[in-house]
Each structure stands twice: as structure tokens, then as C-alpha cells.
Amino acid sequence: MNFHNFNVGTPSSRVQTALTLDQVKAYALSAFALAAHESRSARYTYVPTVAIIEGMIKAGFQPFKASQSRSRIAGKAEFTKHMIRFRQDNRVLVVGDTVLEIVLVNSHDGTSTYQLSSGFWRLACSNGLMVAESTQDMLRIKHSGDIIG
């Protein structure tokens, strides 16, 4: 998965403890959009990221990192592509540890499909850099049709 568009220069939201919903919102405001951007047509199916986050938490997966891409278009920042990383493992990681993560990518402005991927990630250095050890499955869903059903 290519995440080069996500804010790298902003303060890191990757922590050793799970993020609260307020913390996720601080790092990825677009994940809390209440509707699709006005540029989307009636064929566009809005998939609320906040509902997915809440569902993942109920399933035992906590958010450990949240970020969103920048938008050069005025008014689109609240709808832009965002990424949330989830883990079940609450232990404090040390360099070399490997952990299972589920990565959620979505947008509400038409720039991204709804994506879920899972894999094992290794903490590569003490600044929080995670490196993929192996990826398992990836689910990509276009924002059209009966997604929820």
C-alpha cells in the first residue's frame, strides 16, 4: 500500500498506547466527516469512517496511529484521504518487535476507495518507524452501490 501522500512532517500520532476518539480526530479530522464532499454525485456511496473505527474498537482493535493527507483545494481538507492503524496488542513495543495491524484507508472526497489491509509490522527504530514484515489480505471497495448491505 502506498501512503506517501500522508502528512509526514506533522507531529507523530503513533504512540505506545491506544488513541482516544478525540486524539484520532485531532490527527485525522476527515475521518469524522458526516457526509461526502459536495462534489460527489448521487451514485457515490458514503462510507462513514467513524462507524468503522467504532466497529473496530468493539471488535477489540484499538487505533494506534491516525493521519490524513493534505488538500490544496479549499474546503476539501475535512473530506480528504485518511489512514487509521489498529492493533489488538497493547504491549509497549521495543525495536525489533513485530505486531499484527489492520490499516484502514478511506476518503469522503472521491480520492480513495475504502480499504482494509492486514499484516505484520516490525518496529524498525525508536522513532516509531514501522516496516511491513508480511501483508495478509487487502479489501478494496469502491464508493458505489450497496456497500453496507
Phi, psi and omega in degrees: 000140183258116182245022185295345181276354183276149183303119179259327184279355180278160178306140184291136176260359178283120181231173180271357175234159182297147177277146171280168177298325178295322177292319176301316180298323180295327182265335183217070182302325183296341177292345183252015177301138183272349180201173176286158176299149183299343180284348183281144180277177179294339179285342181288129177259117179285127176246106185289114181299322181300324177293324178292317178301313180297321177295320178295320178296317178298329179277000176096007178257120183261145176285131179243348177207142177216138177204165176216158179278163177275156175234134177270355182262123181302133178087356181261349183302328182282359183232359190287172182301136180221158181225133176234132178250132184242146175220154170264336185281113183263006182290154176285124183275144171243159182308129181103341178293146177243141183217147175281130176229148170248128183250127178251128174234135179203167171209164178237019180237011177087005182271354183207148169283166172280123185230138171231131176222152179233154179180173177260131183238141181249134175287112188272329179205169187289352177274003176100001180298125178250136181240135180292127173270316176199148175250147184259278184234153173226134178242123177238128182231126176288153180277062177208151179080197183270076182293313184296316179294000000 
